[in-house]
Amino acid sequence: MMIIARWGRAGALYDLVASAAFLTPWSAAWILDLFGSPVDGMSLLLATLFGTVVVMWSIARWYRPEPLLIAIDTVGRALFSIWFVWALTHGQPKILALYLGLELFWGAAQLRALLVGRRAG
């Protein structure tokens, strides 16, 4: 169980750091502008909703790195990876490949921890 908690918390910390800039319309506008994305009301709303949910989810996983929550997060990372691939194949900025790589890394690390923890438990 310890390995699951360790990797679950590490993934939560990464998500917190990577998503905190999307918590407010002002910081989200700055990030969207850096990516060359449109900065309109709907984009800002969706970006801040994303930021809020991911930050809250990160905090929940930090304080409760339970196997079920880490497993749900691992599935979410797989889905995020699919959407990053979709965006990249539809002409979105290549910087997204970096985020895709990070999602794949954290997803694989958490999946490995879940499998090792399950065998050990």
Number of C-alpha atoms within 10 A of each C-alpha: 16 13 16 24 22 15 21 31 23 19 25 26 17 15 20 20 11 14 20 18 20 26 19 16 20 12 16 23 22 14 16 17 12 9 14 11 13 12 17 10 11 10 16 21 16 14 23 23 16 16 23 19 14 20 23 16 16 25 17 15 22 19 12 15 24 18 19 11 14 25 19 10 22 23 14 14 21 17 13 17 20 15 13 20 15 12 15 16 11 9 8 16 13 12 10 15 16 11 15 19 13 16 24 18 14 22 24 15 18 28 20 15 23 24 14 14 16 12 9 10 8
